Amino acid sequence: MSDYYLRATTAAALYSALEAAGVVTQGEGGYHVTDAHRYALDVIGAVYKPTGEVIEEDGVAAPVMKAVPGFHANLRVIDASNFDVNMLNKIAINAPTNPARGWA
């Protein structure tokens, strides 16, 4: 089992790469994981991180958030037989130090 952190410029670019890798297929209602026994996909979308600034409204302080560039997803490959990770080279990133979401 292997986990991959993915970031593409857009949702379309992410799904295109995943489709080329055989992870998803487009069908009625959008994209679907091709084989749930082999892959688990967590589509996150936009990720926001604090800027370090704090705003206060009605006595409540809240951090100012800024979007991290890209469209994000996590992929867990349960069965790597016939899986070529090189197909994801354009969208795979190093594991974040503080991921927005992770696998349980």
Phi, psi and omega in degrees: 000136180223144178250141179230138175258129188237143175214126176236167181291327181217168175298319180299319179293321178297308182295326178298315179294319179293324178292318178298328180278354179084012182278321180234162173223147179269132180214197178299128179085006176119207182267146180224146175297133185290324184210101183293347176278343182251329187228146168232130184236127176244101180276118184263318183086230181283143176240137181241141179233149178292144180273345186103343177275155178230135174249153179233129179223125181056038177079006180248124180269139179218143178288145174280130183250150178225140180291136172280134182303142173107175178243123193250152175203158172244138179236129173248121177261111184276320179233108186272005178297133182062025177248126180252101182299336179298339177294343181256007184308323183288340184239351180284138177235166175294152179300127178294150177290328178228078183298146178295325177213156179214176180276142179280000000 
